[in-house]
Amino acid sequence: MMTIPLREHPGEKRPVLIVGAGPVGLVLACELLSQGVPVRIIDGTPPDSALHSRAIVVWPRSLELLDRIGAAEPLAEAGNRLSAVSYFSQKRPLGAIEMSRLKDTPYPFGLVIPQDRTEDVVRERMVALGGKVEQGKVTGLDNAGERPVVEVTWPGERVEQIEADWVIGADGAHSSVRRFAGISFLGSGEDVLFAIGDGPIDGDLHQHELLYCYTRGGALGFAPFGNGLFRLAVSVPGWTEGHPPPRSLFQQVMDERAPRRGLIGPLNWTTIFRARRRVAETLRDGRVFLAGDAGHIFSAAGAQGMNTGIQDAVNLGWKLAGVIRGTLEPGILDTYDSERRTAAERVVLTTAKQTSWGLFHSRREVAVRDTLVRVARRTGVLQRFGAPLMAQHDVTYRPAETLWDTLPSLTRLARVGDRLPVFSRHGTADGSAVGEGATGASAAAGGGRWPTVDPERPTLLLWAGERQHDVWVDQRAALLEALPAGFPVVDISAWPGFRPLLGKQPKAVLVRPDGHIASLSEPDPAELRISLRRTRVVLPGLPLAANLGSETVTEMGASAAAGAQTPAPAPYAAPAPAPARQAAPAPAPAQHAEPAPAPAEQPASAEQPAPAEQPAAKPASRKARPGAPDKAAS
C-alpha cells in the first residue's frame, strides 16, 4: 500500500491532519487556517447520523476564545443567554452565581445552545477560511518514524496511508488516535449514572438560569434552551433497565425535587449518561497530540467538558501555527501537555466535587453543605470564586507542582500564567479595543472596555501604574528601544480595569495570544530581554533562543524541560536595541454595558469510554499497527 505525503511540491507546507470534526477539531482547524496553516480534517461520523444534543453550554471564556475566529457573535445570536447558576436544597434556595456580574469580559453570560448548532457555526467559519471535512475512519497509526503515518479507510473501503508532519486526535472519548498511539486513559472513582433528555416544560421555571436542585433522594438539573424547552438531568444510581428512561421518570423526579412545579411534555430524546473521570497519561506523543474528549472526560456538573476542549484547541492552535510558520521555537509545543493536562485534572477535581456534593444523602452532610453554601453566598465568597470557576476565567498556567498551586489567590493581583482581560481576533492586531466597530453581543458587552492584542504572538503591555510621571516616561522609552522592530506593543495605562490586577507600580507585561501572562516584571530593559528569550519567540534577524532549561518553558506557563520531546535550539545573544517606536495609543475607557441574560449547559454524549486501564510502561517509540487493540477505552 502506497504512503501519500501531505505535500506535493518541495517547500510547500504539509497540512496538519486533524481527526475529528466536533467543536474542538473545528475550532483548531479555524485557528490554523486563520494563520495560514493548511489543514486536512477527517471525521468518521456519518454526515446523516442522528446524534442528539450533547454539550450545550458555552461559557464566557470559550466565547472570548471563539471570538478569535469570528464565531462568538453568531453563537451569541443563536443561543439562549444564561445570566445565573442557581442552587437549591430540598426545594429551598441555597445561593446563585451571577454570570451577569462578571466585569472583565465582553461576554458576561453563558449560552445554552445545542452542540450541533455550535458545530454548524464553527464549520461555517472553517469553510469560509478554505477548509472542508472529509468522511473517513482512522484504522491505524504508525508514530515510530520521523513523521506519523495514519491509515484512513474511506467510504467504499478504499484504504490510504497518509504521512503528516503533525496529527491531532480530536476524535472524542473513544479516540482512535489515542488508542493507536498507545496512550493510556487514566482515571479513578466510581461512575455516576444520569438520565438526560430534552423537551418542553409547561411551568414557571426561569428561562435564563441553570438550576441545580439537590435533595437527599438525588439531584436534578435544568438548562433552558429558550421558548420553554429544557435539558433535564436526573441522577439514577440504580438504573439497570435496557431501554431509554421514560418521560414519567423525569416528571416524578421533577415533582419531588424541583423548586417549582411544571408539566413535562413529550421529550425529543432520552438516554443514560455515565459520568466518568479520565485524563490521558499525556496529551502529546512526538508529533501526535490529543485534544478535547480524546484527552479528558469528566462529570457534566458545571458543563465544563466542551469548554475545556475549546481551550485545548486554542492553546495548541497558536503554538503549532507559530512553530510551522517559524515565528515560535519548537520547544513551545512542550508546554501544551503540561498546561492543558493540569487544567483538565483540575476540572476533573472540581466537577467530581460538585457531583458528589449534589448527591449527599445523610442529614449531617446535607446540613454542612447547605450551611457552607449559604455562608459563602452571604459573605460574597460564592460569587467571588464561583463565577470565575464556572466561566473558566480562573484557568491558569502558573508553574505548578500540585493542583493546589493552580487555585485562585485571595487577592486579585495577577501572576505569571494567569488570564488577563485582553482579547484577540485574527486580522486585528493593532491595539484597538474589543467592541470598536463591532455589532451585536461583542459591541454591546465590550464597548471598547478592553484592549486587543496580537492573535499570533506575544504582545508587550505597558502599565504605568498609579500615575504617568517623568520616571515612567523614561522607562517606557527605554523599553521600546529594547524591543526588536515590529514587536507588538499596547499601552494599557488608560484602562482602569487593570488596576486591581497589576497594582500601583509600573510594569512590563508580556501576554500570550490567548491572553495569559507570559512574563511580569519591572519596566527594565534587561529584564525584558530575558523575558523575550524565554517566551520562545523567534525574533527577526536573530537565531533561536538558548536552551535555558525548565525556566524557559515555565515563563510560558509550564515546566517541561525535563524529558522535553522537542530538541532545544541553539543559543543566541540578547537582542540589540531597536529604534524607539510609539506604542499603540490607549483609547479612553468606555462605560461597561449592562450584560444580557445567558444560557446553560449539560451532559455529554451517552456514549462514554469504558473504565480506564492501569498505566503501562511507555517505550521510547512505538508502532501502533492497524487493528491494534485499544488499551485505553473499549
Steps between C-alpha positions, in 0.01 A plus 500: 500500500639837399570771758384843384674801656283803568717714274537506123782751435832573676465785749123466515352484849359161591144525629450423868286186519209545743293194586153593623262773383322577824528843662862446610631380164312775314628776730856372461459490122378862502791608721754348262332615179473853638879502533568367151561139603327244273299224666337176403214403730360146502190381684363148527146599599252453213368840387137390543545346847226605743710587804305682765622820662791433732695791647265797508663780702765741373656700784649854484863389463411282203312790338808720543715240327241426230501871418857446374351315202186715464261240644397663829248746363306251283481265799384779732223582255394137464513386864295569811689721744566376849518766768544283810563154642266436796518229766211356704482252786174330592326753266640797696755742349862463608670764288573612147804579288410801287682494167349840420719655771826403330687824432809396305355348185306609192278196564350515852269207431499135405317359200270201481517374145487146355841362411403438140414870464838593650665269248302658214620849593866400533483285185373801305804695618730213400350480151533877463870461584542234229461180702279197447415179686576163337307190604743224591592273789846473655592131509868521586786726609875448477677756717840330514660676205608855429140596426175330598322293238124469535296227334158626389218283367273702274141422396505205264777336707780680317805514730760776493825552696553871572831640621463826693728733690247532782196295600236621747249257648181694576288192441319472831499273802547185288794663316658280233807724500551452874445126469741446209759729661490272805422783743332383820174659615533525876231556759357413837176521691165334451285577198183701565187441290272778379184486289498790255255629244377810315143621480240764590392584855180689570562684826653796676867413450757773440589524131852637557636305796674165532343322798651233724242349736637278778302273732592207720339283233726625220570791265315669215632755249326734253659690212272730295528500122238776487138496379404258777748227400739355759777245546426284804750287690397264781729288718396133470766299688302174489399506133524153347234516230597425143279770347521883501349665809131594452340843537322379813834461680593863432154621605515305826845638584399852411200479735729377778803727457420816299434830685203571271244275342488434129355260248753327276383454144608234248879470511700519177737231623626344822802293592721392789825691545782338693715769662860382497826671590797430273810692390751370245846423637634756252345733246804478277702214354759647265309651209165366617274705729168438675235765561151512650330176607779302337722625783259540792142435609325588823166551668249723325462706820575861415488428126878524461577224247472665158626829644818331623547351153466842336779628724710200389444595137601863543801418720632253245392706198706815556805302609495251213431770241790705634738203478389413146530862386838539667400778742513279812765250602408129496552479876177692558308185406632325812280729709174380345492172690603638838268802481188333368534172689533690827194707406306182421598333826378807687164485319477130586545591866251789510227327300537181705460702819194679366345167398566336837372804696176483304451133590540522879245279679565532873338781695835605642670528159206691355490739798873572478487555122197727517649706784829547315329609178271744680794651690695528174204678342459749785872582517541533123740205482265302275492776240866598542634151432203320344450731203861480369497124558179448303602746227846332478663838560707351781685256272867575554832382360704589807802279568338234718627196684152403621142596415494716814747733329238575233228611743402869492674726748321709760605823329421592140862583415598307186794264483692337214267252329176675599245631250480874439189665350669568166357346186601420145339435167679376190545791264508752789835566669516876527435562866142608445226422747262210499167627381630779275314481173326180606132433516278279709620324811867596499429866434229521764690309767854612422439860410873568449569411863790259439796514260577266211836321476677317221319169427812315383794598725566659839427871552671739739255682725621823662345583837585838655348426838339775706628794297715563194783705653828593335676184619238286327538699178874421499438135590245466223740645243776262612270200470399595147865538401576149633240337276569364153336696221141400438439344841137566605458746786184630669495765773215397733552777755169671411295190582403524870389137509864390522567681827382210726692251283834673450523726806631851556853466361608514132539163331604341174269208421554253219163344423438198279256495207247318722512779761710318762802673653834375365714727720439774754788728601616845593537733199869418456648440150738228623215305661293546187775350281517194726123464489500524122750214476286291733177546306638284217434772242721491191611862473582656162864470401595292804570125538280285719503542877732321738421178677431678829366192678164467669483873577457570129185297473377612837473860384247384241310313762655158563816323607553245225872508442563168672450238231390761246381342179627775272875557462620827652622758249839669497576801722491861398605830647271761650334706228657828402287805567269599218411858412248651738142450396168622615273254677144463384304786653263420784147612421292643776315234697134456427216438738434134566176394335236316692519127419216307351375177655659170399462128455597170658666172412486138584588141443728356241439218260345187641777303336797503734823302517539196716687509833861610483785260475796506731790709373743299295872548460539719192782414257708772343338438162210285397333378188129452539388292205157502339261290699703519822293452816381808687684508833320814600127468464313216344 
